[in-house]
Amino acid sequence: MADVFRGLNLLETLKESMENNKLSDVRDAVEDLLISRINLAVVGDRGDEKTLFMNSLRGLGPDDEGAAPSPSPVAPEEVAGYPNPKHPDFRIWDLPPVPTTSSFEPEGYMNKFKFLRYNAVYMTFTQTLQPNSVEVFLEALSLQRQTVYFLLLASIKDTDKSLEEKKKASMEVLKSQGLKQPKVYLVRPSTLEKLDFPALLVDMSKDLPEIRAQAFLLALPTFTSTLVTQKKDAFKALIWAAASLSGGVSTIPVPLVASMVDSSIAVRILTKSQLSLCLDDDSVERLARQRNMDPTRLKELRTCVLSVEITKVEVKKRLAAADKDLATVSSKFLEMAMPKHARSASRSFTAMLQALNAAIDEMADDAEKIVTAALAERK
């Protein structure tokens, strides 16, 4: 698939794709973002820290349905898969640790566990980075696989000082094996917003193909204000693409969206937005449990009706209201929003763009309030 989303200015790149009639690329991008098809491998010893980390990546606590159990019931040489309950095509794969034997061959480990099938791989450890893990990393680099990362998972007993000492020792191991600019990310499994995990997400956004990077972003729990903003921007680009395909901007028929009525694709996008921004009841209640908060307090922060429930009735009402308001939309707005060859695009395009962008703004505002309250409680 062509890389139709590049950099932060997603809207402009999408407009360029539409201008050049690369509609299959845009169609595939819309579908991939709505599905969030990601396979993430987590390598390392099967201890409490790794289990907690895999659950946190999916917004789950140890007692939530679908959470990875600890201790792990999986046989030492087997792989376990854990889908995200809200985004089932986002799967985390629990891989066994890299062997520490002196006769180790990285190719054998990588072939056995189909290393290259994953979009990204986290090489986790809690004490000392093993040289054989570095060999696997170097072998992956030789195969042009850039999305392998070393994560030092903090335990409950770790202090900031002990973590820094462990990181320093691990960096020395990497340097001793020829890595000139090694990176080790410190991660507290229960508080992903702290330490180096946000920086890891920034690096992954540069290393992954843009579609995969955005899909990964949308499937993660919303644990920082930065993530709220990034998700809002991604959904606005997605809305523009879907509105373009369904609203008659192009003269070429596109099966995926053109066959749907506007309200159907709008419901699908807003449902994905609600789940991605963690605004649904289940997500809010889980967050409250994890922060020892009253769930009612967080739920009351949702002032947009779509944050609480996505219904076709509400979506149709908003689309109809936007259609009535089109007379107030300036020609300058339309000129900025549409491809050059489609300045006379259908009213459905403009109505969908206006209605859904406003809805995303309202929902993102609610998500921002919830994240702010949860982080304040954590402090």
Sine and cosine of phi, psi and omega as CSV:
sin_phi,cos_phi,sin_psi,cos_psi,sin_omega,cos_omega
0.00,0.00,0.68,-0.73,0.04,-1.00
-0.91,0.41,0.48,-0.88,-0.05,-1.00
-1.00,0.03,1.00,0.02,-0.14,-0.99
-1.00,0.05,-0.27,0.96,0.07,-1.00
-0.95,-0.32,0.88,-0.47,0.01,-1.00
-0.70,-0.72,0.75,-0.66,0.03,-1.00
0.95,0.32,-0.25,-0.97,-0.07,-1.00
-1.00,0.10,-0.43,0.90,-0.09,-1.00
-1.00,0.05,0.93,0.36,-0.10,-1.00
-0.90,0.43,-0.62,0.78,-0.07,-1.00
-0.88,0.47,-0.72,0.69,-0.02,-1.00
-0.89,0.45,-0.62,0.78,0.00,-1.00
-0.93,0.37,-0.62,0.78,0.06,-1.00
-0.90,0.44,-0.66,0.75,0.02,-1.00
-0.87,0.49,-0.63,0.77,0.02,-1.00
-0.91,0.42,-0.64,0.77,0.03,-1.00
-0.89,0.45,-0.65,0.76,0.05,-1.00
-0.91,0.41,-0.65,0.76,0.01,-1.00
-0.85,0.53,-0.63,0.78,-0.06,-1.00
-1.00,-0.01,0.18,0.98,0.02,-1.00
0.85,0.53,0.54,0.84,0.09,-1.00
-1.00,0.03,0.87,0.49,-0.16,-0.99
-0.96,0.29,-0.49,0.87,0.02,-1.00
-0.91,0.41,-0.56,0.83,0.06,-1.00
-0.91,0.42,-0.69,0.72,-0.01,-1.00
-0.92,0.40,-0.67,0.74,0.02,-1.00
-0.87,0.49,-0.72,0.70,0.01,-1.00
-0.90,0.43,-0.60,0.80,0.01,-1.00
-0.90,0.43,-0.69,0.73,0.03,-1.00
-0.85,0.52,-0.74,0.67,-0.04,-1.00
-0.91,0.41,-0.68,0.73,-0.02,-1.00
-0.90,0.44,-0.63,0.78,0.01,-1.00
-0.94,0.33,-0.56,0.83,0.03,-1.00
-0.94,0.33,-0.50,0.87,-0.03,-1.00
-1.00,0.01,-0.59,0.80,-0.09,-1.00
0.86,0.52,0.85,0.53,0.00,-1.00
-0.99,0.15,0.97,-0.25,-0.05,-1.00
-0.67,-0.74,0.70,-0.72,0.13,-0.99
-0.88,-0.47,0.92,-0.40,-0.06,-1.00
-0.90,-0.44,0.84,-0.55,0.03,-1.00
-0.99,-0.12,0.64,-0.77,0.07,-1.00
-0.84,-0.54,0.94,-0.34,-0.04,-1.00
-0.99,-0.11,0.61,-0.79,0.08,-1.00
0.55,-0.84,0.16,-0.99,0.03,-1.00
-0.85,0.52,0.62,-0.79,-0.05,-1.00
-1.00,0.04,0.97,0.23,0.04,-1.00
-0.93,-0.37,-0.07,-1.00,-0.04,-1.00
-0.87,0.49,-0.63,0.78,-0.06,-1.00
-0.90,0.44,-0.69,0.72,0.00,-1.00
-0.91,0.40,-0.67,0.74,0.02,-1.00
-0.89,0.46,-0.71,0.71,0.02,-1.00
-0.88,0.47,-0.64,0.77,0.01,-1.00
-0.90,0.44,-0.74,0.68,-0.01,-1.00
-0.89,0.46,-0.57,0.82,0.05,-1.00
-0.95,0.32,-0.66,0.75,-0.01,-1.00
-0.89,0.45,-0.57,0.82,0.04,-1.00
-0.88,0.47,-0.37,0.93,0.01,-1.00
-0.95,-0.32,0.15,0.99,0.03,-1.00
0.95,0.30,0.39,0.92,-0.09,-1.00
-0.95,-0.31,0.53,-0.85,0.18,-0.98
-0.99,-0.11,0.16,-0.99,-0.08,-1.00
-0.89,0.47,-0.43,0.90,-0.05,-1.00
-0.99,-0.17,0.04,1.00,-0.02,-1.00
-0.98,0.19,0.50,-0.87,0.04,-1.00
-0.87,0.49,0.75,-0.66,0.01,-1.00
1.00,-0.02,-0.07,1.00,-0.02,-1.00
-0.94,0.35,0.58,-0.82,0.10,-0.99
-0.93,0.37,0.73,-0.69,-0.04,-1.00
-0.99,0.14,0.40,-0.92,0.10,-0.99
-0.66,-0.75,0.82,-0.58,0.07,1.00
-0.95,0.31,0.42,-0.91,-0.06,-1.00
-0.95,0.32,0.73,-0.69,0.04,-1.00
-0.99,0.11,-0.01,1.00,-0.09,-1.00
-0.98,0.21,0.66,-0.75,0.05,-1.00
-0.87,0.49,0.53,-0.85,-0.11,-0.99
-0.80,0.60,-0.57,0.82,-0.08,-1.00
-0.98,-0.17,0.18,0.98,-0.02,-1.00
-0.97,-0.22,0.34,-0.94,0.04,-1.00
-0.96,-0.27,0.69,-0.73,0.05,-1.00
-0.91,-0.42,0.65,-0.76,0.02,-1.00
-0.93,-0.38,0.67,-0.74,-0.01,-1.00
-0.77,-0.64,0.97,-0.23,0.05,-1.00
-0.96,0.28,0.37,-0.93,0.09,-1.00
-0.99,0.12,0.84,-0.55,-0.05,-1.00
-0.84,0.54,-0.54,0.84,-0.03,-1.00
-1.00,0.01,-0.42,0.91,-0.01,-1.00
-0.73,-0.68,0.98,0.18,-0.17,-0.98
-0.88,0.48,-0.32,0.95,0.04,-1.00
-1.00,0.05,0.01,1.00,0.16,-0.99
-0.99,-0.13,0.96,-0.29,-0.10,-1.00
-0.89,-0.46,0.70,-0.71,0.10,-1.00
-0.96,-0.27,0.76,-0.65,-0.05,-1.00
-0.93,-0.38,0.85,-0.53,-0.01,-1.00
-1.00,0.04,0.96,-0.26,-0.02,-1.00
-0.99,-0.16,0.56,-0.83,0.04,-1.00
-0.89,0.45,0.34,-0.94,0.03,-1.00
-0.92,0.39,0.39,-0.92,0.09,-1.00
-0.93,0.36,0.75,-0.66,0.01,-1.00
-0.86,0.51,0.47,-0.88,-0.01,-1.00
-0.97,-0.23,0.16,0.99,-0.04,-1.00
-0.92,0.38,0.49,-0.87,-0.04,-1.00
-0.95,0.32,-0.40,0.92,-0.02,-1.00
-1.00,-0.02,0.34,0.94,-0.09,-1.00
-0.92,0.40,0.67,-0.74,0.10,-0.99
-0.86,-0.52,0.90,-0.44,-0.06,-1.00
-0.86,0.50,-0.57,0.82,-0.01,-1.00
-0.87,0.49,-0.62,0.78,-0.01,-1.00
-0.90,0.43,-0.68,0.73,0.03,-1.00
-0.89,0.45,-0.72,0.70,-0.05,-1.00
-0.91,0.42,-0.62,0.78,0.02,-1.00
-0.94,0.33,-0.64,0.77,-0.05,-1.00
-0.88,0.47,-0.64,0.77,-0.07,-1.00
-0.96,-0.28,0.31,0.95,0.11,-0.99
0.77,0.64,0.80,0.60,-0.13,-0.99
-0.82,0.57,-0.61,0.79,-0.13,-0.99
-0.99,0.13,-0.02,1.00,0.02,-1.00
-0.98,0.20,-0.28,0.96,-0.11,-0.99
-1.00,-0.01,0.57,-0.82,0.04,-1.00
-0.93,0.37,-0.54,0.84,0.05,-1.00
-0.44,-0.90,0.41,-0.91,-0.02,-1.00
-0.74,-0.67,0.78,-0.63,0.12,-0.99
-0.98,-0.20,0.87,-0.49,0.09,-1.00
-1.00,-0.08,0.98,-0.20,-0.12,-0.99
-0.99,-0.17,0.48,-0.88,0.10,-1.00
-0.39,-0.92,0.32,-0.95,-0.04,-1.00
-0.86,-0.52,-0.22,0.98,-0.03,-1.00
-0.82,-0.57,-1.00,0.05,-0.06,-1.00
-0.87,-0.49,0.70,-0.71,0.05,-1.00
-0.95,0.32,0.81,-0.59,-0.04,-1.00
-1.00,0.08,0.65,-0.76,0.00,-1.00
-0.82,0.57,-0.58,0.82,-0.01,-1.00
-0.90,0.43,-0.53,0.85,0.07,-1.00
-0.91,0.42,-0.60,0.80,0.05,-1.00
-0.92,0.40,-0.59,0.80,0.04,-1.00
-0.88,0.47,-0.64,0.77,0.05,-1.00
-0.90,0.44,-0.69,0.73,0.03,-1.00
-0.86,0.52,-0.73,0.68,-0.02,-1.00
-0.91,0.41,-0.62,0.79,0.04,-1.00
-0.90,0.43,-0.64,0.77,0.05,-1.00
-0.89,0.46,-0.67,0.74,0.04,-1.00
-0.88,0.47,-0.63,0.78,0.00,-1.00
-0.91,0.42,-0.38,0.92,0.03,-1.00
-0.99,-0.12,0.30,0.95,0.02,-1.00
0.89,0.45,0.47,0.88,0.08,-1.00
-0.98,-0.17,0.96,-0.29,-0.10,-1.00
-1.00,-0.08,-0.10,0.99,-0.16,-0.99
-0.98,-0.20,0.77,0.64,0.10,-1.00
-0.86,-0.51,0.76,-0.65,-0.15,-0.99
-0.70,-0.71,0.59,-0.81,0.07,-1.00
-1.00,-0.08,0.82,-0.57,-0.01,-1.00
-0.85,-0.53,0.85,-0.53,0.11,-0.99
-1.00,-0.05,0.95,-0.32,-0.06,-1.00
-1.00,0.06,0.81,-0.59,-0.01,-1.00
-0.98,0.20,0.63,-0.78,0.11,-0.99
-0.99,-0.12,0.14,-0.99,0.00,-1.00
-0.88,0.48,-0.54,0.84,-0.06,-1.00
-0.98,0.19,-0.27,0.96,-0.08,-1.00
-0.94,0.34,0.66,-0.75,0.15,-0.99
-0.97,-0.25,0.18,-0.98,0.05,-1.00
-0.85,0.52,-0.62,0.78,-0.02,-1.00
-0.92,0.40,-0.72,0.70,-0.02,-1.00
-0.91,0.42,-0.60,0.80,0.04,-1.00
-0.90,0.43,-0.69,0.73,0.01,-1.00
-0.90,0.44,-0.61,0.79,0.04,-1.00
-0.91,0.41,-0.67,0.74,0.04,-1.00
-0.90,0.43,-0.65,0.76,0.01,-1.00
-0.90,0.44,-0.69,0.72,0.00,-1.00
-0.87,0.50,-0.69,0.72,0.02,-1.00
-0.90,0.44,-0.63,0.78,0.01,-1.00
-0.93,0.37,-0.62,0.78,0.04,-1.00
-0.88,0.47,-0.60,0.80,0.03,-1.00
-0.91,0.41,-0.63,0.78,0.06,-1.00
-0.87,0.49,-0.70,0.72,0.00,-1.00
-0.91,0.42,-0.68,0.73,0.01,-1.00
-0.91,0.42,-0.60,0.80,-0.02,-1.00
-0.91,0.40,-0.34,0.94,0.02,-1.00
-0.97,-0.24,0.31,0.95,0.20,-0.98
0.99,-0.15,0.06,1.00,0.01,-1.00
-1.00,0.10,0.88,-0.48,-0.08,-1.00
-0.98,0.19,-0.56,0.83,0.00,-1.00
-0.80,-0.60,0.93,0.37,-0.06,-1.00
-0.95,0.32,0.44,-0.90,0.06,-1.00
-0.72,-0.69,0.75,-0.67,0.13,-0.99
-0.77,-0.64,0.80,-0.60,-0.06,-1.00
-0.98,-0.18,0.83,-0.56,0.10,-1.00
-0.99,0.15,0.77,-0.64,-0.06,-1.00
-0.70,-0.72,0.79,-0.62,0.19,-0.98
-1.00,-0.08,0.93,-0.37,-0.14,-0.99
-0.82,0.58,-0.55,0.83,-0.06,-1.00
-1.00,0.04,-0.21,0.98,-0.01,-1.00
-0.70,-0.71,0.98,0.19,-0.08,-1.00
-0.91,0.41,-0.33,0.94,-0.02,-1.00
-0.96,0.29,-0.20,0.98,-0.05,-1.00
-0.99,-0.17,0.16,-0.99,0.06,-1.00
0.82,0.57,-0.74,-0.67,-0.24,-0.97
-0.98,-0.19,0.00,1.00,-0.07,-1.00
-0.90,0.44,-0.66,0.75,0.08,-1.00
-0.85,0.53,-0.62,0.79,0.03,-1.00
-0.92,0.39,-0.58,0.82,0.07,-1.00
-0.88,0.48,-0.66,0.75,0.02,-1.00
-0.88,0.47,-0.61,0.79,0.05,-1.00
-0.89,0.46,-0.72,0.70,0.00,-1.00
-0.91,0.41,-0.63,0.78,0.02,-1.00
-0.90,0.43,-0.58,0.82,0.01,-1.00
-0.90,0.44,-0.43,0.90,0.04,-1.00
-1.00,0.08,-0.52,0.85,-0.11,-0.99
-1.00,0.05,-0.60,0.80,-0.03,-1.00
-0.98,0.21,0.49,-0.87,0.22,-0.97
-0.81,0.58,0.61,-0.79,-0.20,-0.98
-0.85,0.53,-0.63,0.78,0.02,-1.00
-0.87,0.49,-0.72,0.69,0.00,-1.00
-0.91,0.41,-0.63,0.78,0.01,-1.00
-0.88,0.47,-0.70,0.71,0.00,-1.00
-0.93,0.36,-0.62,0.78,0.02,-1.00
-0.90,0.45,-0.66,0.75,0.05,-1.00
-0.88,0.47,-0.71,0.71,0.01,-1.00
-0.84,0.54,-0.73,0.69,-0.07,-1.00
-0.93,0.36,-0.41,0.91,-0.02,-1.00
-1.00,0.04,-0.25,0.97,-0.01,-1.00
-0.96,0.27,0.47,-0.88,0.15,-0.99
-0.90,0.43,0.48,-0.88,-0.05,-1.00
-1.00,-0.01,1.00,-0.09,-0.10,-0.99
-0.93,-0.37,0.02,1.00,0.10,-1.00
-0.62,-0.78,0.35,-0.94,0.06,-1.00
-0.90,0.43,-0.54,0.84,0.04,-1.00
-0.87,0.49,-0.66,0.75,0.03,-1.00
-0.90,0.43,-0.61,0.80,0.05,-1.00
-0.85,0.53,-0.74,0.67,-0.01,-1.00
-0.90,0.44,-0.69,0.72,-0.02,-1.00
-0.90,0.44,-0.66,0.75,0.02,-1.00
-0.92,0.40,-0.65,0.76,0.03,-1.00
-0.86,0.51,-0.72,0.70,0.00,-1.00
-0.89,0.46,-0.66,0.75,0.01,-1.00
-0.90,0.44,-0.65,0.76,0.00,-1.00
-0.93,0.36,-0.55,0.84,0.04,-1.00
-0.92,0.39,-0.60,0.80,0.09,-1.00
-0.92,0.40,-0.65,0.76,0.04,-1.00
-0.89,0.45,-0.66,0.75,0.03,-1.00
-0.88,0.47,-0.70,0.72,0.00,-1.00
-0.86,0.50,-0.70,0.72,-0.01,-1.00
-0.90,0.44,-0.72,0.69,-0.02,-1.00
-0.91,0.42,-0.65,0.76,0.03,-1.00
-0.91,0.42,-0.62,0.78,0.02,-1.00
-0.90,0.44,-0.70,0.71,-0.04,-1.00
-0.94,0.33,-0.58,0.82,-0.07,-1.00
-1.00,-0.03,-0.28,0.96,-0.13,-0.99
-0.99,-0.16,0.15,0.99,0.08,-1.00
0.99,0.11,0.32,0.95,0.03,-1.00
-0.92,0.38,-0.61,0.79,-0.02,-1.00
-1.00,-0.09,0.45,-0.89,0.05,-1.00
-1.00,-0.01,-0.08,1.00,-0.01,-1.00
-0.98,-0.19,0.80,-0.61,-0.02,-1.00
-0.93,0.37,0.65,-0.76,0.02,-1.00
-0.85,-0.53,0.91,-0.41,-0.12,-0.99
-0.86,0.51,-0.64,0.77,-0.16,-0.99
-0.85,0.52,-0.79,0.61,-0.15,-0.99
-0.96,-0.28,-0.55,0.84,-0.09,-1.00
-0.88,0.48,-0.44,0.90,-0.02,-1.00
-0.99,0.16,-0.15,0.99,-0.03,-1.00
-0.99,-0.13,0.51,-0.86,0.16,-0.99
-0.96,0.27,0.41,-0.91,-0.07,-1.00
-0.82,0.57,-0.67,0.75,-0.08,-1.00
-0.91,0.42,-0.52,0.85,-0.03,-1.00
-0.93,0.37,-0.74,0.67,0.02,-1.00
-0.94,0.35,-0.54,0.84,0.04,-1.00
-0.90,0.43,-0.67,0.74,0.04,-1.00
-0.88,0.47,-0.66,0.75,-0.02,-1.00
-0.91,0.42,-0.69,0.73,0.01,-1.00
-0.91,0.42,-0.71,0.70,-0.04,-1.00
-0.94,0.35,-0.54,0.84,0.09,-1.00
-0.90,0.44,-0.70,0.72,0.07,-1.00
-0.88,0.48,-0.64,0.77,0.00,-1.00
-0.90,0.45,-0.70,0.71,0.00,-1.00
-0.86,0.51,-0.70,0.72,-0.01,-1.00
-0.94,0.34,-0.66,0.75,-0.03,-1.00
-0.91,0.42,-0.64,0.77,0.01,-1.00
-0.99,0.14,0.02,1.00,0.06,-1.00
0.86,0.50,0.71,0.70,-0.03,-1.00
-0.98,-0.18,-0.25,0.97,-0.01,-1.00
-0.92,0.39,0.34,-0.94,-0.08,-1.00
-0.83,0.56,-0.71,0.71,-0.05,-1.00
-0.87,0.50,-0.71,0.71,-0.03,-1.00
-0.91,0.42,-0.67,0.74,-0.01,-1.00
-0.91,0.41,-0.65,0.76,0.00,-1.00
-0.92,0.39,-0.62,0.78,0.05,-1.00
-0.90,0.44,-0.69,0.72,0.02,-1.00
-0.87,0.49,-0.67,0.74,0.01,-1.00
-0.88,0.48,-0.66,0.75,0.03,-1.00
-0.89,0.45,-0.68,0.73,-0.03,-1.00
-0.92,0.40,-0.48,0.88,-0.02,-1.00
-0.98,-0.21,0.08,1.00,-0.04,-1.00
0.82,0.57,0.73,0.68,-0.02,-1.00
-0.90,-0.43,0.30,-0.95,0.11,-0.99
-0.97,0.23,0.88,-0.48,-0.03,-1.00
-0.86,0.51,-0.50,0.86,0.01,-1.00
-0.88,0.48,-0.61,0.79,0.00,-1.00
-0.87,0.49,-0.67,0.74,0.01,-1.00
-0.96,0.29,-0.64,0.77,-0.02,-1.00
-0.89,0.45,-0.56,0.83,-0.02,-1.00
-0.93,0.37,-0.24,0.97,0.03,-1.00
-0.97,0.23,-0.23,0.97,0.02,-1.00
-0.99,0.13,0.95,-0.30,-0.02,-1.00
-0.98,-0.19,-0.27,0.96,0.05,-1.00
-1.00,0.03,0.76,-0.65,-0.04,-1.00
-0.89,0.47,-0.49,0.87,0.00,-1.00
-0.96,0.28,-0.34,0.94,0.10,-1.00
-0.93,0.36,-0.51,0.86,-0.04,-1.00
-1.00,0.08,-0.70,0.71,-0.05,-1.00
-0.41,-0.91,0.71,-0.71,0.08,-1.00
-0.99,-0.12,0.89,-0.45,0.05,-1.00
-0.82,-0.58,0.52,-0.86,0.01,-1.00
-0.91,0.41,-0.52,0.86,0.02,-1.00
-0.89,0.45,-0.73,0.68,-0.01,-1.00
-0.91,0.41,-0.65,0.76,-0.01,-1.00
-0.90,0.43,-0.70,0.71,0.02,-1.00
-0.89,0.47,-0.62,0.78,0.01,-1.00
-0.89,0.46,-0.67,0.74,0.00,-1.00
-0.94,0.34,-0.61,0.79,0.05,-1.00
-0.91,0.42,-0.65,0.76,0.01,-1.00
-0.91,0.42,-0.66,0.75,0.02,-1.00
-0.90,0.43,-0.64,0.77,0.02,-1.00
-0.91,0.41,-0.60,0.80,0.01,-1.00
-0.90,0.43,-0.61,0.79,0.03,-1.00
-0.93,0.36,-0.49,0.87,-0.05,-1.00
-1.00,0.09,0.00,1.00,-0.11,-0.99
-0.87,0.48,-0.46,0.89,-0.01,-1.00
-0.90,0.44,-0.39,0.92,-0.02,-1.00
-1.00,-0.02,-0.11,0.99,0.00,-1.00
-0.98,0.20,0.82,-0.58,-0.06,-1.00
-0.94,0.33,0.45,-0.89,0.06,-1.00
-0.89,0.46,-0.49,0.87,0.01,-1.00
-0.91,0.42,-0.64,0.77,0.03,-1.00
-0.88,0.48,-0.73,0.68,-0.01,-1.00
-0.88,0.47,-0.64,0.77,-0.02,-1.00
-0.90,0.44,-0.64,0.77,0.00,-1.00
-0.95,0.31,-0.54,0.84,-0.13,-0.99
-0.99,0.14,-0.50,0.87,-0.19,-0.98
-0.97,-0.24,0.42,-0.91,0.14,-0.99
-0.88,0.47,0.40,-0.92,-0.09,-1.00
-0.87,0.49,-0.61,0.79,-0.08,-1.00
-0.99,0.14,0.05,1.00,-0.12,-0.99
-0.76,-0.65,0.59,0.80,-0.04,-1.00
-0.93,0.37,-0.23,0.97,0.05,-1.00
-0.96,-0.27,0.54,0.84,-0.04,-1.00
-0.87,0.50,0.29,-0.96,-0.10,-1.00
-0.91,0.41,0.38,-0.92,0.04,-1.00
-0.89,0.46,-0.49,0.87,-0.03,-1.00
-0.90,0.44,-0.57,0.82,0.05,-1.00
-0.86,0.50,-0.78,0.62,-0.07,-1.00
-0.92,0.38,-0.64,0.77,0.00,-1.00
-0.90,0.43,-0.68,0.73,-0.01,-1.00
-0.91,0.41,-0.68,0.73,0.00,-1.00
-0.88,0.48,-0.73,0.69,-0.05,-1.00
-0.92,0.39,-0.72,0.70,-0.07,-1.00
-0.92,0.39,-0.71,0.70,-0.08,-1.00
-0.97,0.26,-0.58,0.81,0.07,-1.00
-0.88,0.47,-0.67,0.74,0.03,-1.00
-0.90,0.43,-0.64,0.76,0.01,-1.00
-0.90,0.44,-0.68,0.73,0.01,-1.00
-0.90,0.44,-0.64,0.77,0.05,-1.00
-0.87,0.50,-0.71,0.71,-0.01,-1.00
-0.90,0.43,-0.69,0.73,-0.02,-1.00
-0.93,0.38,-0.64,0.77,0.03,-1.00
-0.91,0.42,-0.60,0.80,0.07,-1.00
-0.87,0.49,-0.67,0.74,0.04,-1.00
-0.90,0.43,-0.68,0.73,0.01,-1.00
-0.88,0.47,-0.63,0.78,0.02,-1.00
-0.88,0.47,-0.67,0.74,0.01,-1.00
-0.90,0.43,-0.65,0.76,-0.01,-1.00
-0.93,0.37,-0.70,0.71,0.01,-1.00
-0.88,0.47,-0.69,0.72,0.00,-1.00
-0.87,0.49,-0.69,0.73,0.01,-1.00
-0.91,0.41,-0.65,0.76,-0.02,-1.00
-0.92,0.39,-0.68,0.73,0.00,-1.00
-0.91,0.40,-0.60,0.80,0.02,-1.00
-0.91,0.42,-0.61,0.80,0.02,-1.00
-0.92,0.39,-0.60,0.80,0.00,-1.00
-0.88,0.47,-0.62,0.78,0.00,-1.00
-0.91,0.40,0.00,0.00,0.00,0.00
